[in-house]
Each structure stands twice: as structure tokens, then as C-alpha cells.
Amino acid sequence: MQRRIAAVGASLLLALTTGHAQTVSLGGTFGDKALLVIDGAPRTLAVGAQANDVRLVSVQGAGAVVEVKGKRIALTLGGAQVNLGGSAPAESRSGQIVLTADSAGHFFTNGTINGKTVRFLVDTGATNIGIGQAEADRLGIDYRAGRRGFSGTANGAVAVYMVPIGSVRVGDVQLYNVEATVLPATMTHVLLGNSFLTRFQMRRENDKLTLERRF
């Protein structure tokens, strides 16, 4: 009987540790550890450890990066629960942003990244949201845990980091897990690139640019 109970217990433990997570959120951080809520169950993990198929990649301040099936996802403390089987829930359903061009024809707007205020410049030529390293440091983005790559500039190719941003807000619209590129450059604003813009239908009329959220 005891052997049978032990066998059942081992089978249950295996099921718990090898299952496929459906949702994950960040409940807290403690040095190099994070409290992750996976499918409603709290799990404290150290960097490099894994529960179900969720691996903790890094912890910095009130944020953490996890990896699920090769995909890296940024989590913020108090942020929305991320649905690993589809799009993130709880994104704003107020889906319209209206911007007005300045005298030079550029579209600037204030917004937030992970809850911190930034100044955006709409750039339809940028693949991702573009952030200078100094600004990324101010925002607490652990970009060195991201993927390395290269980007072409007027001065040739430069090394960059590509990381998921936990939350990006413009007006009443907030998106989660938006890809960003961090560049070794001093930038006075953040480029609002296509990793954000392609989630919208864009329409320009004279000096007005309207972004309609795709749902």
C-alpha cells in the first residue's frame, strides 16, 4: 500500500512539474527570485529555475522576464495575467488613439512604458519600439537579458538588444508584451515602431493620425 501511495505521489509530482502552463503573472520579486502565479498557483523561482514550462530568465526591480517554449515574455508587478495560449487578456477595449502632427509633420505623444512616462515619436519605418540604452536603464528594462542582434545605422551596423516590454500605454490604450529594440545611442524620445503600430489600423487625414485597435 505504501509503495502504491508513493507511486501515485510521484506520478502527481511529475504531472505538476511537466504540465503546460496556460497563464502566468508576477506576484513579487525577492533579489534574484520571483513569485510567479502559474495557472493560479504561486511558485517562487530563482533565476534559471523552471516550473511547468515557464523558466525564469531574469529579475530586475518590479519586473521579470520568463521564457515559455522559446518565447520570452516580460512581466511587471501588478500587471495583467498573460495567457500563454493566446493574446494577453485585460488589454484596453478603448481602441482609438488620435494624434496631431507638429509643424514639421511629426507625430509625438506622451505615454508610458511599464508605468513610467516617456515621449514617443511615431516611426512607421522602425520594426520595433526603439529605445536608447540610457532611457532603457531609467525605465528599469533588463535588456542585457534579451536577444542580441545588429541594426543598420548611418554609421554602420551596431549591436542591439531585443526584449519584450511588459506594458506600453498611449492615451487610453494599453498593450502588453510589445517587442522593443534597445540601441547604444542617446535618444531624446522613444520610437513608436511597428511592433506597436501593426496592432492598429492607421488612417491619416491632413494633420490627424487615427489608430484603431485591431481586436
PyMOL commands that set and color helices and strands:
alter all, ss='L'
color gray80, all
select helices_A, chain A and resi 2-18+133-139+143-145+194-197
alter helices_A, ss='H'
color red, helices_A
select strands_A, chain A and resi 23-30+33-38+41-46+50-51+54-60+63-68+71-76+82-83+96-100+108-113+116-122+129-132+147-153+156-170+173-183+190-192+200-205+208-213
alter strands_A, ss='S'
color yellow, strands_A
deselect
rebuild
show_as cartoon
